[in-house]
Amino acid sequence: MRTTASIPPQRPVPRAILPVAGHFPVLWRRLSGGSFLFLAAVSVAFLVALPASRGAAAQQALVYDASPEEGAPIEVALQRLAGSATTLNGQYVRVTSNVLQPGGEPVQGKNGTSDFRFDAAAPTTADCITDAAACSAFDAVNVYYHIDRFAHEFWAERLGVDVDFQVDVTTHIAGSGGFAIAPERTMKIAVGDIFMLNAALSDDVLYHEYTHLMAWEVGWKSDRDSPEETKALGEGYADYFTSTYTNDPRFAEWVVTCPDRQHCEGPANDNEFRRLDLDQSEWNFQFGEPSQTLRYGFCLRFHEGDGKCKASFNNRTPQYTWGMIWGAALWDLRGVLGADVVDRLALEGMRRHARDTDFSGALAHLLDADFALWEGIHSDTIRDVFAARGVDLASVVSVENPDEAASPQPRQALISVWPNPAAERIHVDAPIGARIVLLDAIGREVLTAEPVGAHGATAGRGGARAERILETAHLPAGWYAVRVGDVVQPVILSR
């Protein structure tokens, strides 16, 4: 059983799932501003029903703690329902069924009442698409409960986000997993197929997809035309916020399935869709050159149609494999600094991202957020943890220096930057011939110093060197970086 750490009041929480990619014949497409993802289910040590907010109704319902893996449904009170509280229409979420309410109306309670104690749906309900009798309103109730809880407990209460929108969720669509269309504030949750069970019954899928909406709402407007690294960041954050809420690095240990392999021999199937506690040496961005063979979510099955053994993976494209690296780095950092720090840091980092932010830019935004929140006291730890996953600050042009080539020096030894923190000016000691640039937290050049000439140069590490001064009195306080060729040194300006 899992418990959720550092969420006032302390209590266990459910967990989520991620996108289904590549190897499965699932509903797998990316819509404008949206993402297709899947996550996994997690157990909850105990469940505490929150009191209804003033003016809102709370009605009884049957839901899963996290997924069917934890046992039979439990009875809870649905919070924040609107009006007469007879439909799944609330402050944060509105839920309909593509089959039971094809007109788009929110799902009603039993016989139009406020009783939402429906019989549990089957783990796989593919027949629901063609036979309404195979669909259960339980799916919609489960979706309402978990999204409402996640929005209120985690985003509003814990992180202080003003959740001033309502997401419109449609259940009982064909395919596997789910996806979010952030600009439209909608989510679609699928009934499952041979590779994935009913996503409406897995809290992880719901948390993961909802996080894509939250990223958009706090200002990060990425879309389907964003670069691959930006899309991967989106997956990494959705994985991380799901895992920190559930206090479990695994995704989809219930929802992911694999057909019978019969006589086929090979490695064991992975029993979760993804996870964040990954080996650093393998799951590593390698400073912009990640391995092209990264795969996760193995399934070996016997295909009865052609009589062959077939292997496939849930995660095989950079959007998801690179996303696992970013999520794993945040999870690593959480292990060092704790959820209270990293959850807020990740949120404030996302607020600074743009539609084309890459890994290096995202790291710069985390460092800037750390300065804004805690005056940069965690900056060294953040850089060290991300460097262990092969993520560092942006580098552009290399310094051409024959002495350096003949006698390699550590990169950081090539320049010296002081004082740090700085105020009125920054001193930079660098090789002659080098162009010195001061970058702000989003990677823009805010100051430059022309290449240092031989006049006034001194002998030092890496050959002849000279000191230059960057006048910074006019710049706002915050996180910056001095770049000399391919060497980047962070520096904080304080006032």
C-alpha positions as CSV (number, residue, x, y, z in Angstrom):
1,M,0.0,0.0,0.0
2,R,1.2,3.5,-0.8
3,T,0.9,6.7,1.2
4,T,1.2,10.2,-0.1
5,A,3.9,12.1,1.6
6,S,3.8,15.7,2.8
7,I,0.2,16.5,1.8
8,P,-1.5,18.4,4.6
9,P,-3.4,16.8,6.2
10,Q,-1.1,13.7,6.0
11,R,-3.1,11.0,4.2
12,P,-2.6,8.3,1.6
13,V,-3.6,9.1,-1.9
14,P,-4.1,7.2,-5.2
15,R,-1.9,7.2,-8.2
16,A,-1.9,7.5,-12.0
17,I,-0.9,6.1,-15.5
18,L,0.6,7.2,-18.7
19,P,0.4,7.3,-22.5
20,V,0.2,4.3,-24.6
21,A,2.5,4.5,-27.5
22,G,3.9,2.6,-30.4
23,H,3.4,-1.0,-30.0
24,F,-0.2,-1.2,-29.1
25,P,-3.1,-0.8,-31.5
26,V,-4.7,1.9,-29.3
27,L,-6.3,5.3,-29.7
28,W,-3.0,7.0,-30.1
29,R,-2.9,10.5,-31.5
30,R,-1.9,13.9,-30.4
31,L,-4.4,16.7,-30.8
32,S,-3.8,20.4,-30.7
33,G,-2.5,21.4,-27.3
34,G,-3.2,17.9,-26.0
35,S,-1.4,14.7,-25.1
36,F,-2.2,11.0,-25.2
37,L,-1.0,9.3,-22.1
38,F,-1.6,6.5,-19.6
39,L,-0.7,6.0,-16.0
40,A,-1.1,3.3,-13.4
41,A,-3.1,2.5,-10.3
42,V,-1.8,2.7,-6.8
43,S,-3.0,1.6,-3.4
44,V,-4.1,3.8,-0.6
45,A,-3.5,3.1,3.0
46,F,-6.7,4.6,4.1
47,L,-9.2,7.1,2.7
48,V,-10.6,10.2,4.4
49,A,-13.7,11.8,3.0
50,L,-13.4,15.6,3.0
51,P,-16.3,17.7,4.2
52,A,-18.3,19.4,1.5
53,S,-17.3,23.0,0.9
54,R,-19.9,25.6,1.8
55,G,-22.8,25.7,-0.6
56,A,-21.7,22.5,-2.4
57,A,-23.4,19.1,-2.1
58,A,-21.8,15.9,-1.0
59,Q,-23.4,12.6,-2.1
60,Q,-22.7,9.0,-1.5
61,A,-20.9,7.0,-4.2
62,L,-19.0,3.8,-4.8
63,V,-15.4,4.2,-6.2
64,Y,-12.1,2.4,-6.1
65,D,-9.4,3.6,-3.7
66,A,-7.0,3.6,-6.7
67,S,-7.9,0.6,-8.9
68,P,-9.5,-2.9,-8.7
69,E,-6.2,-4.2,-7.6
70,E,-6.8,-2.8,-4.0
71,G,-10.0,-4.7,-3.6
72,A,-13.8,-4.0,-3.7
73,P,-15.1,-0.5,-4.2
74,I,-15.5,1.7,-1.1
75,E,-18.3,4.1,-0.2
76,V,-17.3,7.8,-0.3
77,A,-19.0,11.2,-0.4
78,L,-18.7,13.1,-3.7
79,Q,-17.7,16.6,-3.0
80,R,-18.4,20.0,-4.7
81,L,-21.4,18.8,-6.9
82,A,-23.4,21.7,-8.2
83,G,-27.1,22.5,-7.9
84,S,-29.3,19.6,-6.9
85,A,-26.3,17.2,-6.9
86,T,-28.1,14.7,-9.1
87,T,-25.5,14.8,-11.9
88,L,-21.7,14.6,-12.1
89,N,-21.3,18.3,-12.6
90,G,-19.1,20.0,-10.0
91,Q,-16.7,22.8,-9.3
92,Y,-13.6,21.2,-10.9
93,V,-15.0,18.5,-13.2
94,R,-18.0,17.4,-15.3
95,V,-18.2,13.8,-16.5
96,T,-20.3,12.3,-19.3
97,S,-20.4,9.0,-21.2
98,N,-19.9,8.7,-24.9
99,V,-22.4,5.8,-24.8
100,L,-24.8,6.4,-21.9
101,Q,-25.1,10.2,-22.6
102,P,-24.2,10.6,-26.3
103,G,-25.7,14.0,-26.2
104,G,-23.0,15.2,-23.8
105,E,-25.1,15.6,-20.7
106,P,-23.4,14.8,-17.3
107,V,-24.0,11.4,-15.9
108,Q,-27.0,11.2,-13.5
109,G,-27.4,9.5,-10.2
110,K,-29.6,6.4,-9.9
111,N,-33.1,7.1,-11.3
112,G,-32.3,10.8,-11.4
113,T,-31.5,11.0,-7.7
114,S,-28.3,11.9,-5.8
115,D,-27.4,8.2,-5.2
116,F,-24.2,7.4,-7.2
117,R,-23.6,3.9,-5.8
118,F,-23.5,2.0,-9.1
119,D,-22.2,-1.5,-9.5
120,A,-18.5,-1.7,-10.4
121,A,-17.6,-1.9,-14.1
122,A,-15.7,-4.8,-15.5
123,P,-11.9,-4.4,-15.8
124,T,-12.3,-4.6,-19.6
125,T,-15.4,-3.1,-21.2
126,A,-14.6,-3.0,-24.9
127,D,-18.1,-4.3,-25.6
128,C,-19.5,-1.1,-24.1
129,I,-18.7,0.7,-27.4
130,T,-21.4,-1.3,-29.3
131,D,-23.6,-2.4,-26.4
132,A,-24.8,0.2,-23.9
133,A,-25.8,-2.6,-21.5
134,A,-22.1,-3.4,-21.1
135,C,-21.4,0.1,-19.9
136,S,-21.6,1.2,-16.2
137,A,-22.0,4.7,-14.9
138,F,-19.6,3.5,-12.2
139,D,-16.8,4.5,-14.6
140,A,-17.9,8.1,-14.7
141,V,-18.4,8.3,-10.9
142,N,-14.9,6.9,-10.4
143,V,-13.5,9.5,-12.7
144,Y,-15.3,12.4,-11.0
145,Y,-14.1,11.4,-7.6
146,H,-10.4,11.1,-8.4
147,I,-10.2,14.2,-10.6
148,D,-12.1,16.3,-8.1
149,R,-9.9,15.1,-5.3
150,F,-6.6,15.6,-7.2
151,A,-7.7,19.1,-8.2
152,H,-8.7,20.2,-4.8
153,E,-6.3,18.4,-2.4
154,F,-3.1,18.6,-4.5
155,W,-3.3,21.5,-6.9
156,A,-5.5,23.9,-4.9
157,E,-4.8,23.1,-1.3
158,R,-1.3,21.8,-1.4
159,L,0.3,23.9,-4.2
160,G,-2.0,27.0,-3.9
161,V,-3.0,27.0,-7.6
162,D,-6.2,29.0,-8.3
163,V,-8.1,26.2,-10.1
164,D,-10.7,28.4,-11.7
165,F,-11.8,26.1,-14.5
166,Q,-13.9,23.0,-15.0
167,V,-12.6,20.0,-17.0
168,D,-15.1,18.2,-19.2
169,V,-14.3,14.5,-19.2
170,T,-15.9,11.9,-21.6
171,T,-15.7,8.3,-20.6
172,H,-16.4,5.1,-22.7
173,I,-14.5,6.0,-25.8
174,A,-12.9,3.3,-27.9
175,G,-9.2,2.4,-27.5
176,S,-6.8,2.4,-24.6
177,G,-5.7,4.9,-21.9
178,G,-6.7,8.5,-22.3
179,F,-5.7,11.9,-23.6
180,A,-6.2,15.6,-22.8
181,I,-6.9,18.5,-25.1
182,A,-5.6,21.4,-22.9
183,P,-6.9,24.4,-24.8
184,E,-10.4,22.9,-24.8
185,R,-10.2,21.8,-21.1
186,T,-11.3,18.3,-22.1
187,M,-10.2,14.7,-21.4
188,K,-11.2,11.5,-23.1
189,I,-10.9,8.2,-21.2
190,A,-11.0,4.9,-23.1
191,V,-12.6,1.5,-22.3
192,G,-9.4,-0.6,-23.0
193,D,-8.4,-3.4,-25.4
194,I,-6.1,-6.4,-25.3
195,F,-3.1,-4.4,-24.1
196,M,-4.8,-2.1,-21.5
197,L,-7.7,-2.4,-19.1
198,N,-10.5,0.2,-18.5
199,A,-8.6,3.4,-17.8
200,A,-11.5,5.0,-16.0
201,L,-10.8,2.5,-13.1
202,S,-7.2,3.6,-12.7
203,D,-6.6,6.8,-10.8
204,D,-3.1,7.2,-12.4
205,V,-4.4,7.7,-15.9
206,L,-6.7,10.5,-14.6
207,Y,-4.0,12.3,-12.6
208,H,-1.5,12.2,-15.4
209,E,-3.9,13.6,-18.0
210,Y,-5.2,16.2,-15.6
211,T,-1.6,17.4,-15.1
212,H,-1.4,18.2,-18.8
213,L,-4.4,20.6,-18.4
214,M,-2.8,22.2,-15.3
215,A,0.5,22.8,-17.2
216,W,-1.5,24.8,-19.8
217,E,-3.6,26.6,-17.2
218,V,-0.5,27.9,-15.3
219,G,0.9,29.3,-18.5
220,W,2.9,26.7,-20.3
221,K,1.4,26.7,-23.8
222,S,3.1,23.8,-25.5
223,D,1.2,22.1,-28.4
224,R,1.5,19.3,-30.9
225,D,3.9,21.3,-33.0
226,S,6.3,21.9,-30.1
227,P,9.8,20.3,-30.4
228,E,10.3,16.8,-29.2
229,E,12.2,17.8,-26.0
230,T,9.3,20.1,-25.1
231,K,6.8,17.3,-25.5
232,A,9.0,15.0,-23.4
233,L,9.1,17.6,-20.7
234,G,5.3,17.5,-20.6
235,E,5.3,13.8,-20.1
236,G,8.0,14.0,-17.5
237,Y,6.1,16.5,-15.4
238,A,2.8,14.6,-15.7
239,D,4.6,11.5,-14.6
240,Y,6.3,13.3,-11.7
241,F,3.2,15.1,-10.3
242,T,1.3,11.8,-10.5
243,S,4.0,9.9,-8.6
244,T,4.5,12.6,-6.0
245,Y,0.8,12.7,-5.2
246,T,0.7,8.9,-4.9
247,N,4.1,8.6,-3.3
248,D,5.0,5.8,-5.8
249,P,7.4,5.9,-8.7
250,R,5.5,3.2,-10.6
251,F,2.7,3.7,-13.2
252,A,0.1,1.3,-14.4
253,E,0.8,-1.9,-12.5
254,W,-2.9,-2.7,-12.7
255,V,-4.1,-1.1,-16.0
256,V,-1.4,-2.5,-18.3
257,T,-1.8,-6.1,-19.5
258,C,-0.3,-8.3,-22.1
259,P,-2.0,-11.2,-24.0
260,D,-1.0,-14.8,-23.3
261,R,2.5,-15.6,-24.7
262,Q,1.8,-19.3,-24.7
263,H,5.0,-21.1,-25.8
264,C,6.9,-17.9,-26.6
265,E,10.2,-17.5,-24.7
266,G,11.9,-14.3,-23.7
267,P,12.3,-11.7,-20.9
268,A,9.6,-11.2,-18.4
269,N,6.9,-8.7,-19.3
270,D,7.0,-5.3,-17.5
271,N,4.1,-5.1,-15.0
272,E,3.8,-1.3,-15.1
273,F,3.5,1.1,-18.0
274,R,6.4,3.3,-16.7
275,R,8.3,4.1,-13.6
276,L,10.6,6.9,-12.4
277,D,13.1,5.1,-10.1
278,L,15.2,4.2,-13.1
279,D,18.9,3.3,-13.5
280,Q,20.8,6.5,-14.0
281,S,23.4,5.0,-16.3
282,E,20.8,3.8,-18.8
283,W,18.1,6.4,-18.4
284,N,20.3,9.4,-19.1
285,F,20.0,12.3,-21.5
286,Q,23.8,12.3,-22.0
287,F,23.9,16.1,-22.4
288,G,21.8,16.1,-25.5
289,E,22.8,12.8,-27.0
290,P,20.5,10.2,-25.4
291,S,20.6,6.6,-26.5
292,Q,18.5,5.8,-29.5
293,T,17.6,2.4,-28.1
294,L,15.7,3.4,-25.0
295,R,12.6,1.3,-24.6
296,Y,10.2,0.5,-21.7
297,G,7.1,-1.5,-21.1
298,F,8.0,-4.9,-22.6
299,C,5.3,-7.3,-23.8
300,L,5.9,-10.7,-25.5
301,R,2.8,-12.3,-26.8
302,F,1.6,-15.1,-29.2
303,H,-0.3,-13.6,-32.1
304,E,-3.0,-16.1,-32.9
305,G,-3.7,-14.5,-36.3
306,D,-0.3,-15.3,-37.9
307,G,1.0,-17.8,-35.3
308,K,4.1,-15.8,-34.4
309,C,5.7,-14.6,-31.2
310,K,5.7,-10.8,-31.1
311,A,7.6,-8.4,-28.8
312,S,6.5,-4.8,-28.3
313,F,7.0,-1.8,-26.0
314,N,4.7,0.7,-24.4
315,N,7.4,3.5,-24.6
316,R,9.7,3.7,-27.6
317,T,9.5,7.2,-28.9
318,P,11.5,10.2,-27.5
319,Q,8.4,12.0,-26.3
320,Y,8.0,9.2,-23.7
321,T,11.5,7.8,-23.2
322,W,13.0,11.2,-22.8
323,G,10.1,12.2,-20.7
324,M,10.9,9.3,-18.3
325,I,14.4,10.8,-17.9
326,W,13.1,14.2,-17.0
327,G,10.5,12.7,-14.6
328,A,13.2,10.5,-13.1
329,A,15.5,13.5,-12.5
330,L,12.7,15.3,-10.6
331,W,12.0,12.1,-8.6
332,D,15.7,11.9,-7.8
333,L,15.6,15.5,-6.6
334,R,12.6,14.7,-4.5
335,G,14.5,12.0,-2.8
336,V,17.2,14.6,-1.8
337,L,15.2,17.7,-1.1
338,G,11.8,16.3,-0.3
339,A,8.3,16.6,-1.9
340,D,7.6,20.0,-0.2
341,V,10.4,21.6,-2.0
342,V,10.4,19.8,-5.4
343,D,6.6,19.9,-5.9
344,R,6.7,23.7,-5.6
345,L,9.9,23.9,-7.6
346,A,8.5,21.9,-10.5
347,L,5.3,24.0,-10.5
348,E,7.2,27.3,-10.7
349,G,9.5,25.9,-13.3
350,M,6.5,24.9,-15.5
351,R,5.2,28.5,-15.2
352,R,8.3,29.7,-16.8
353,H,8.4,27.3,-19.8
354,A,7.5,28.2,-23.3
355,R,6.2,26.2,-26.3
356,D,9.8,25.4,-27.4
357,T,11.6,25.0,-24.0
358,D,14.2,22.3,-24.1
359,F,15.8,20.3,-21.3
360,S,18.6,22.8,-20.7
361,G,16.1,25.7,-20.7
362,A,13.9,23.8,-18.3
363,L,16.8,23.3,-15.9
364,A,17.5,27.0,-16.1
365,H,13.9,27.7,-15.2
366,L,14.1,25.4,-12.2
367,L,17.2,27.2,-11.0
368,D,15.5,30.6,-11.4
369,A,12.4,29.3,-9.5
370,D,14.7,28.1,-6.7
371,F,16.1,31.7,-6.5
372,A,12.7,33.2,-6.5
373,L,11.4,30.8,-3.8
374,W,14.5,30.2,-1.6
375,E,17.2,32.6,-2.8
376,G,19.0,29.8,-4.7
377,I,19.9,27.7,-1.7
378,H,19.3,24.5,-3.6
379,S,21.0,25.5,-6.9
380,D,24.1,23.3,-6.4
381,T,22.0,20.3,-5.5
382,I,19.6,20.8,-8.5
383,R,22.5,21.0,-10.9
384,D,24.3,18.0,-9.5
385,V,21.1,15.8,-9.5
386,F,20.3,16.7,-13.1
387,A,23.9,16.4,-14.3
388,A,23.7,12.8,-13.0
389,R,20.9,12.3,-15.5
390,G,22.9,13.9,-18.3
391,V,21.1,17.3,-18.2
392,D,23.1,20.5,-17.9
393,L,22.7,24.2,-18.9
394,A,22.7,25.1,-22.6
395,S,26.0,25.3,-24.4
396,V,26.6,26.7,-27.9
397,V,30.1,27.4,-29.4
398,S,33.3,25.8,-28.2
399,V,36.3,27.8,-27.2
400,E,39.1,27.1,-29.7
401,N,42.3,26.9,-27.7
402,P,45.4,24.9,-28.8
403,D,46.7,24.7,-25.3
404,E,43.5,23.3,-24.0
405,A,43.5,20.7,-26.8
406,A,47.0,19.7,-25.9
407,S,46.4,19.5,-22.2
408,P,42.7,19.0,-21.4
409,Q,41.4,20.9,-18.4
410,P,38.2,20.4,-16.5
411,R,35.5,22.5,-18.2
412,Q,34.8,24.6,-15.1
413,A,38.6,25.3,-14.7
414,L,38.6,27.3,-18.0
415,I,36.8,30.2,-16.4
416,S,36.4,31.8,-13.0
417,V,33.4,33.9,-12.0
418,W,33.2,36.0,-8.8
419,P,31.6,37.2,-6.6
420,N,28.6,34.8,-6.4
421,P,26.1,36.0,-5.4
422,A,26.9,39.3,-7.2
423,A,25.3,42.7,-7.2
424,E,26.9,45.7,-9.1
425,R,29.3,43.7,-11.3
426,I,30.5,40.2,-12.2
427,H,34.2,39.5,-12.7
428,V,35.1,36.8,-15.3
429,D,38.5,35.3,-15.7
430,A,38.6,33.6,-19.1
431,P,41.0,32.5,-21.9
432,I,42.0,35.2,-24.4
433,G,40.0,35.2,-27.6
434,A,36.8,34.1,-25.7
435,R,33.5,35.8,-26.0
436,I,31.7,36.2,-22.7
437,V,27.9,36.2,-22.5
438,L,25.5,36.7,-19.5
439,L,22.3,34.7,-20.0
440,D,19.1,35.2,-18.0
441,A,16.9,32.4,-16.7
442,I,15.2,31.7,-20.0
443,G,18.5,31.7,-22.0
444,R,18.4,35.2,-23.5
445,E,21.7,37.1,-23.9
446,V,21.4,40.2,-21.6
447,L,25.1,41.2,-21.6
448,T,28.1,40.5,-23.7
449,A,31.8,41.2,-23.5
450,E,33.9,41.2,-26.7
451,P,36.6,38.6,-27.1
452,V,39.5,39.2,-24.7
453,G,42.7,40.3,-26.4
454,A,46.3,39.5,-25.6
455,H,46.9,42.9,-24.0
456,G,46.9,42.5,-20.2
457,A,46.6,38.8,-20.4
458,T,48.3,36.5,-17.9
459,A,49.4,32.9,-18.0
460,G,47.1,30.5,-16.3
461,R,45.0,27.3,-16.5
462,G,44.2,26.5,-20.2
463,G,46.7,29.1,-21.5
464,A,46.8,32.9,-21.6
465,R,43.9,34.5,-19.7
466,A,42.5,37.9,-18.9
467,E,39.8,39.4,-16.6
468,R,36.7,41.1,-17.8
469,I,33.9,42.9,-15.8
470,L,30.2,42.7,-16.6
471,E,28.3,45.7,-15.2
472,T,25.0,44.3,-13.7
473,A,23.7,47.1,-11.6
474,H,20.8,47.7,-14.0
475,L,19.6,44.1,-14.1
476,P,16.9,42.7,-11.9
477,A,17.8,40.2,-9.1
478,G,17.6,36.5,-10.1
479,W,19.3,33.5,-11.5
480,Y,21.8,34.1,-14.4
481,A,24.6,32.2,-16.1
482,V,27.9,33.3,-17.5
483,R,28.8,31.4,-20.8
484,V,32.2,31.3,-22.3
485,G,32.2,29.0,-25.3
486,D,30.8,25.7,-24.1
487,V,31.4,26.4,-20.4
488,V,28.5,27.7,-18.4
489,Q,28.7,28.9,-14.8
490,P,25.6,29.9,-12.8
491,V,25.6,33.2,-10.9
492,I,23.0,34.8,-8.7
493,L,22.3,38.6,-8.7
494,S,21.0,39.8,-5.4
495,R,19.8,43.3,-4.3
